[in-house]
Amino acid sequence: MQFHVLTLFPEVFDAYLSVSLIGKAKESGIINVDLVQIRDFTQDKHKTVDDTPYGGGPGMVMKIEPIDRALQSLNIRDSGAKNRKIVVLAARGQQFTQAKAKEYSLLDELTLICGRYEGIDQRVVDHLADGELSIGPYVLAGGEAAAMVVIEAVARLLPGVLGNPDSLTEESFAKLKIENCKIGIEYPQYTTPADYRGWKVPKVLLSGNHAAIKKWREEQSQKRRSA
């Protein structure tokens, strides 16, 4: 199975991917993990990957442009893989469960996009990815730790990874109840450019009308909590 991980810190994966079950799965060719440095796909001398959010607010938001170029470099849609997904790792995403790990283990390719700062431009989720995924009801500094969790949970379900396949049989009968918790700031974030490939930032965020922006964000948060 092929994993792609888009990240600003590929070096944090080095030790993790070289030991224990994951290391053995890589050595045996059961899985391959391609680490993609997002900064390599910027087009300015400062290798800028983030900018301030439209509509104001604290922190910085990761830009869509280098992420889009990084995805294009992988030729995912032209790879011949019949089953593949692109997932953004975010605290507000769908809860990751054993059932979801099983679903992913049936894929040919899984691409994980690791966020940093205050999050990723919403257009990445809306136009480039297949959804958002959270490993729990808490906030991390970035998506790298979450990516490691997903890779391990999925990889151990692949044939040949576990020494004793009966372990998986027992796990399949486990009764786990996991609440789909959603936390933190739920409204979508956007940063420059305002128009990318025809995908535009909501006009209200460009209006400078702080009352209207606040109302829009509250409405978006309510929609996401109700979803």
C-alpha positions as CSV (number, residue, x, y, z in Angstrom):
1,M,0.0,0.0,0.0
2,Q,1.2,3.5,-0.9
3,F,1.1,6.3,1.7
4,H,1.9,9.9,0.8
5,V,2.4,12.5,3.6
6,L,2.4,16.2,2.8
7,T,4.2,18.0,5.7
8,L,6.4,20.9,6.7
9,F,8.4,18.6,9.0
10,P,9.2,15.3,7.2
11,E,12.2,14.7,9.5
12,V,9.9,13.9,12.4
13,F,8.9,10.7,10.7
14,D,12.4,9.2,10.2
15,A,12.8,7.2,13.4
16,Y,9.1,6.2,13.6
17,L,9.0,4.7,10.2
18,S,12.2,2.7,10.7
19,V,11.3,0.6,13.7
20,S,8.9,-2.1,14.9
21,L,6.0,-3.2,12.7
22,I,6.1,-0.2,10.5
23,G,9.8,-0.5,9.8
24,K,9.4,-4.2,9.0
25,A,6.4,-3.5,6.8
26,K,8.5,-1.0,4.8
27,E,11.4,-3.3,4.5
28,S,9.2,-6.1,3.2
29,G,7.5,-3.8,0.7
30,I,4.1,-4.2,2.2
31,I,3.9,-0.4,2.6
32,N,5.7,2.5,1.1
33,V,5.6,6.0,2.7
34,D,6.5,8.9,0.6
35,L,7.2,12.1,2.6
36,V,6.6,15.3,0.7
37,Q,8.0,18.6,1.9
38,I,5.4,21.2,1.1
39,R,8.0,24.1,1.1
40,D,9.6,22.5,-1.9
41,F,6.5,23.6,-3.9
42,T,6.5,27.3,-3.0
43,Q,7.5,29.8,-5.7
44,D,9.1,32.7,-3.7
45,K,12.6,33.0,-2.3
46,H,11.3,32.9,1.3
47,K,9.4,29.6,0.7
48,T,6.2,31.0,2.1
49,V,3.6,28.5,3.0
50,D,1.3,30.6,5.1
51,D,-0.4,34.0,5.3
52,T,-2.8,35.9,7.5
53,P,-6.5,34.8,7.5
54,Y,-9.1,36.7,5.5
55,G,-11.5,38.4,7.8
56,G,-8.9,38.8,10.5
57,G,-8.1,36.6,13.5
58,P,-5.0,35.2,15.3
59,G,-2.3,33.1,13.7
60,M,-1.6,32.1,10.2
61,V,-3.3,29.9,7.6
62,M,-1.5,27.5,5.3
63,K,-1.9,28.5,1.6
64,I,-3.5,26.4,-1.0
65,E,-1.0,27.0,-3.8
66,P,2.0,24.9,-2.5
67,I,-0.3,22.1,-1.4
68,D,-2.0,22.0,-4.8
69,R,1.4,21.8,-6.5
70,A,2.6,19.1,-4.2
71,L,-0.4,17.0,-4.9
72,Q,0.0,17.6,-8.6
73,S,3.6,16.4,-8.4
74,L,2.4,13.0,-7.1
75,N,0.3,12.4,-10.2
76,I,-2.2,10.6,-7.9
77,R,-5.1,10.7,-10.3
78,D,-2.9,9.4,-13.0
79,S,-1.1,6.7,-11.0
80,G,-3.5,3.9,-12.0
81,A,-4.6,3.3,-8.4
82,K,-8.2,2.3,-8.5
83,N,-8.8,3.1,-4.8
84,R,-7.3,6.2,-3.3
85,K,-8.2,9.0,-0.9
86,I,-6.7,12.4,0.0
87,V,-7.3,13.4,3.6
88,V,-6.6,16.5,5.6
89,L,-5.7,15.9,9.2
90,A,-7.6,18.4,11.3
91,A,-9.1,18.6,14.8
92,R,-12.5,19.4,13.4
93,G,-12.5,16.4,11.1
94,Q,-14.4,13.1,11.2
95,Q,-13.4,10.9,14.1
96,F,-10.8,8.2,13.2
97,T,-12.0,4.8,14.3
98,Q,-11.0,1.2,13.8
99,A,-13.7,0.9,11.2
100,K,-12.2,3.8,9.3
101,A,-8.8,2.2,9.6
102,K,-10.2,-1.0,8.0
103,E,-11.8,1.1,5.2
104,Y,-8.5,2.7,4.5
105,S,-6.6,-0.6,4.5
106,L,-8.6,-1.6,1.4
107,L,-7.2,1.4,-0.6
108,D,-4.3,1.3,-3.0
109,E,-3.1,4.8,-1.9
110,L,-3.8,7.1,1.0
111,T,-2.5,10.7,1.0
112,L,-2.4,12.6,4.3
113,I,-2.1,16.4,4.5
114,C,-0.6,17.6,7.7
115,G,-1.8,21.1,8.9
116,R,0.1,23.5,11.0
117,Y,-0.5,27.0,12.4
118,E,-4.2,27.9,12.6
119,G,-5.1,25.4,9.9
120,I,-5.3,25.0,6.1
121,D,-7.1,27.1,3.5
122,Q,-10.6,25.7,3.3
123,R,-10.3,25.3,-0.5
124,V,-7.9,22.5,0.0
125,V,-10.7,20.5,1.7
126,D,-13.4,21.7,-0.6
127,H,-11.6,21.1,-3.9
128,L,-8.5,18.9,-3.5
129,A,-9.2,16.5,-0.7
130,D,-11.8,13.8,0.0
131,G,-12.4,15.0,3.6
132,E,-11.0,15.9,7.0
133,L,-10.0,13.4,9.7
134,S,-9.3,13.8,13.5
135,I,-7.7,11.3,15.7
136,G,-9.4,12.7,18.9
137,P,-11.1,15.6,20.6
138,Y,-8.0,17.6,21.3
139,V,-5.7,20.0,19.5
140,L,-2.2,19.2,18.3
141,A,0.5,21.5,17.1
142,G,0.3,19.9,13.7
143,G,-0.9,16.8,11.8
144,E,2.3,14.8,11.9
145,A,1.5,12.9,15.0
146,A,-2.0,12.2,13.7
147,A,-0.5,10.9,10.4
148,M,1.7,8.4,12.3
149,V,-1.4,7.1,14.2
150,V,-3.3,6.7,10.9
151,I,-0.4,5.0,9.1
152,E,0.2,2.5,12.0
153,A,-3.5,1.7,12.5
154,V,-4.0,1.1,8.8
155,A,-0.7,-0.7,8.1
156,R,-1.2,-3.3,10.9
157,L,-4.4,-4.4,9.1
158,L,-2.6,-5.3,5.9
159,P,-1.8,-8.9,5.2
160,G,1.7,-9.9,6.4
161,V,2.2,-7.1,8.8
162,L,1.2,-8.8,12.0
163,G,3.0,-12.0,13.0
164,N,-0.2,-13.5,14.4
165,P,-3.3,-12.7,12.2
166,D,-5.6,-14.1,14.9
167,S,-5.0,-10.9,16.7
168,L,-7.1,-9.1,14.1
169,T,-9.9,-11.6,14.3
170,E,-10.2,-11.0,18.0
171,E,-10.2,-7.2,17.5
172,S,-12.9,-7.4,14.9
173,F,-15.4,-8.4,17.7
174,A,-14.3,-5.5,20.0
175,K,-17.2,-3.3,21.1
176,L,-16.0,0.3,21.0
177,K,-18.2,3.3,21.4
178,I,-16.5,6.5,20.3
179,E,-18.3,9.8,20.3
180,N,-17.7,12.0,17.3
181,C,-16.5,15.0,19.3
182,K,-15.8,18.3,17.6
183,I,-13.8,21.0,19.3
184,G,-12.0,24.3,18.7
185,I,-12.8,27.0,16.1
186,E,-15.1,25.3,13.6
187,Y,-15.5,28.0,11.0
188,P,-13.5,27.6,7.7
189,Q,-10.3,29.6,7.2
190,Y,-9.0,31.2,4.1
191,T,-5.8,33.1,3.1
192,T,-4.2,34.5,-0.1
193,P,-4.9,34.4,-2.9
194,A,-8.5,35.5,-2.9
195,D,-9.1,33.7,-6.2
196,Y,-7.3,30.5,-7.0
197,R,-8.2,28.5,-10.1
198,G,-11.6,30.0,-9.9
199,W,-12.1,28.9,-6.3
200,K,-12.9,32.1,-4.5
201,V,-12.8,33.2,-0.9
202,P,-16.4,34.0,0.4
203,K,-17.1,37.7,-0.3
204,V,-18.0,38.5,3.3
205,L,-14.4,37.8,4.4
206,L,-13.1,40.4,1.9
207,S,-15.7,43.0,2.9
208,G,-14.0,44.5,5.9
209,N,-17.4,44.4,7.7
210,H,-16.4,42.9,11.0
211,A,-20.0,42.5,12.3
212,A,-20.9,40.6,9.1
213,I,-17.7,38.5,9.3
214,K,-18.5,37.6,12.9
215,K,-22.0,36.6,12.0
216,W,-20.8,34.5,9.1
217,R,-18.3,32.7,11.2
218,E,-20.9,31.9,13.9
219,E,-23.3,30.5,11.3
220,Q,-20.5,28.3,9.8
221,S,-19.5,27.1,13.3
222,Q,-23.2,26.1,14.0
223,K,-23.5,24.3,10.7
224,R,-20.3,22.3,11.4
225,R,-21.4,21.4,14.9
226,S,-24.8,20.3,13.6
227,A,-23.4,18.2,10.7
